[in-house]
Amino acid sequence: MKITYLFEPTEEKAPTHPWVAYKHARDVIKGRWLEAEPIIMTDAQSASNYANDVIKGRWHEAEPYIMEDPWSIGWYAKDVIKGRWPEAEPIIMESAQCAYEYANDVIKGRWFEAEPIIMTDPQYAYYYARDVIKGRWSETEPYIMTSPYFIYRYAKDAMIPSVLKSNPNSKQIFRLLMDITKYCNTYKDDYDKLIKQVFPDSSIMVDKWINYGNNRR
């Protein structure tokens, strides 16, 4: 398949756009394009992709540029370094999303230093609890409760399974659900179904709890 550009770069004259140069090296030259590397390295995403797809290893000269962008740092650590990149971690922690992805994809476990950042974002706090902690994360619950959707997902996918595993006590589950249901009017029907799935043999108790929860709203 022919690669089409706004203009056709050549090996003799490197284009001025880093992404175009990276794509030309990858798809046309199918190898390093030394003359264009000073251009490619100035863009973090282009440099990270060039290291992974063309050099197929670390590109030390470009790393100061890659470190300017937390998303590119994560991709570079995962795909090129294939492990932690300590020098870049303070920059990754500037973004809750990047910190979660780095913990999940690179560290493959809890990243305690980044948790104060991750926990303040309801979406990525939920993902972190579900995928990294794989259970309840009490410290983040006040933040997750600001989002009706993510507190519902958190209760369903992380909190309830964790509590049931550690202490299968129906009264404890009811108390937890009562504590969060007042934040989740939008997902009341989903909650009702969830509770009945957790306690299929306790329909009377569940209905009593639902009525109690409705009165609290």
Steps between C-alpha positions, in 0.01 A plus 500: 500500500640839404549749782352841412623821664415866455846514347742221421800495735827362369810365666695800370266758651338424835150637553445762767216310671620233750202267451539501120869419535429216744235350271731525199779324685267227619297441183732594212861477615413221746792597715677791664506834322798668662461832321142536630561391858572854629150591377324184622640522853349843562150352523445265794244274333693476174821427688340231714350330196824529304691332783247218519428444130826596329791484744329222697674606817584795720579827329701679765549821304122548473411418860514861625230583243292192577507596867307817419177304446356261762309292242810445289698411812252224577512355150880520492535329838254226408603430141867599482655486846258224599517603861507794736661827399578661837634828360167567327262393775452846654368621163266202460349582838375831363213310334264263682434311177869456418581402858227233498616362165863497612410312818281252312713446188858559618524452876220241494412579857436780741690823455473653843678825414240578231189400693435851640467618139302204366247498785375851424369400154181288532548324167861395545460437872232245407723342234791487745287334769360250250814417303793567732379468857233252388276594788376773725703821525349682794714813474364590158130449573426865587633596156327220309170594668503826305416297187172303501619281213841409639383442857250251357771328297736507798239345729419229245850412380730572793340578834230235533710207369782602733278523807321176419834323463646629826185497713179361346275689738176623342449772758837649417417503130167667569667771706753565225232522235288730714800727541549542126150471357410857590760610243359282224139589427578477129583130535233399754357222282849362436567502872178317574594227251853484639383453857262222401779329307723511807223378730269288281347321801427812698232671294299616799806645667609660173162659440505633855845646440397655167202670663724623778751631251229673298379677812851626568535666160 
